[in-house]
Amino acid sequence: MILVAGPYRSGTGDDPARLAAHVRAMNETALSLFRAGHLPVTGEALALPLLEVAGSTRTGDALFDEIFHPVSELLLSRCDAVLRIGGPSAGADMMVEQARAAGKGVYADLVEIPVAR
């Protein structure tokens, strides 16, 4: 299981279309990982539905802070590796640091990851 970590809010000004573009980039990468035989995951895939149900009204509100990064941190604890994509992102960089500290694989490009099937 590989966590795809990339920018979500960085450089978006919290514009919904730009946030969605970042999610799309992570999902496209996740699809490539899946087709290579891996189980890809993103924190956004788990956190965003929880935020909606919890009643979050905007990116960066108190519920966002309670849920968004903690979900990714818990998810990372179950993953074998992290694939860091995209541009600047403090949150994605934090996932890389935590993965390294836990002895997990850290990749910066899809081509570094061996095909699993």
N, C-alpha and C positions, 0 to 999 in steps of 0.2 A: 504494500500500500504506500503510495507516494503522495505527499501533500504538495499541491501546486501553490506556491506562494508568490504573489505579485502585488503591485499597487492596487489599492481599492480607492481610497480617497485622494491620494497624492496627486496634485496637479489638476484636480477636478473642480475645486471651489464648491464641492458637493453638488454639482450639476447632475441631475438624474441621468441624462443621456451619456455623460462622460463616465459616471459610475458604472452604468450598464456596459459601456465599451470595455472597461477594465474587467468586469465579470466575464464578458464574452471572450476576451483574450485568454483568461484562465481556463474557461470551459473548452475552448478550442485546443489548448495545450493538453488538457485532461483527456480529450478524445484521442489525440495522438498517442498518449500514454496507454490508454485502454487498448487501442489497436495494436500496440506493441506487447500486449499481454499483461499489463499491470493494472492494479486497481487504483485509479486516481481519485483524489478527493480535494475539495477546497473548503476552507473554513466558511466562505460566503454561502456555499450550498446548504450548510447547516444553520448558520447564524441568521441569515436574512429572513427565512420563514419564522424563526423564533422571535425575531424583533417585531415582525408584523403581528404575531399573536399576542405578544407582550404589550402591544400598544405604542411602540415607538412612533413618534410623529415626525422625526427628522434625523438625518445622519448626524451623529455627534451628540445626541441628547443623552440623558442619564441612563436610559435603558440600553442605548447603543454601547455606552461605556461599560455597563454591567455585563453585557452578553457577547459583543462582537469578538474582541481579542481573546477573552477566556475560552470561548468555544474552539478557536483555532489552537490554543495552547493544549487543551484537553485532547483534541483530535491528533495533534502532533505526537502526543505520548503513545498513541496507538499505531503510528506510521513507522515504516522502515527507513524512509528517506524524505528529503525535501527537494523539489525542483524550483529554483528561484528564477522567476521570469520578470520581464518588464523593467521599467525605470525605477527611480527613487521611491523607496517605501520603508519607513521606519518599522512598520508592523511586519513586513516580509523579511526584513533584515533581522528582526528579533526572532522569527521562526528559524532562520538559518543559524543564528547563534545558539539557540536552544537545542537544535538538532545536533550541531557539532558537540556541544557540551554533553549530550546524551550518547555520543558515539554513533549517531545515525549517519547515513549517507547524505551528502549534500551535492547537488548538481546545479550547474549554471546553464546547461543546454541539453536539449532532448538527445542530441547525438552522443552525449556522454553515457546515456542510460542503455544498458544492454537489453536487447529484445528478450522477452520472457517466454515467448512461445514460438 
